[in-house]
Amino acid sequence: MISWGPERARAGPWRGNRDVAYLAPVPDAPVPSAAFVQRCLDQLARSGYHRVVTGALSPAESGGFLAAGFEISERLHLLAHDLRHLPDIPPGVPMRRAGQGDEEAVLTVDNRAFPSFWRLDRAGLADAIHATPQARWRVAGDRAVIGYAITGRAGRRGYLQRLAVDPDRAGYGVGAALVLDGLRWLKRWRVDRAVVNTQLDNERALRLYERLGFRRQPLGLSVLSAGIP
């Protein structure tokens, strides 16, 4: 964690790469200023990093990064759900709480489900779990893990942090069951809005989220990057 007054951001190696750092604002902290972002870059440079990649940022969150010299490297859809009407969870998909013993199987599913730029390693998985004050990490499957989801909560805001399903099991309701399990958990905690993001060309994920009640937002998100001199 990097802090300066009330401003805070999480930082660490990007996908296990010691030359590239990951930097993301903390959900309940103020929007990062350009001065704070520059302090982060200085600290990461002292730690030996040569490049920085951000998490998915809203236009408001991006301002300080862009002013500090970051550029857009990827654009994402942002979708939101008001949680008022949730479909029933599809039957026949066994789910349970995940634990450390599931990490290897979860990462195998993740690597099969995403292109190389978006795949998680152990550090990235831990970051997704701890990105919010409270999180629900669930896996689907009887003997073998065939999918997983991480849902986060910060006050009355909810986040579908990560969803991955083994491509061989796509179309069997696994993703829908995992998403709805997380949304129902958020609703029990009186969260009134949940968001998720996905790549612009991920049509399968878009169809799933919109079928479950998510709606595309007019302003999307961006992943930014910058070199460190």
VENCORKA-V859780 format. One record per helix or strand of 3 or more residues. SS is the DSSP state (2 for helix, 1 for strand). FROM is the first residue (numbers start at 1). TO is the last residue. If there is no record, write none. Layout:
SS|FROM|TO, SS|FROM|TO
This chain:
1|2|4, 1|7|14, 1|17|25, 2|34|46, 1|51|57, 2|59|67, 1|71|81, 1|95|97, 2|100|113, 2|116|118, 2|122|129, 1|134|140, 1|147|154, 1|157|165, 2|167|169, 2|174|188, 1|193|199, 2|203|211, 1|221|227
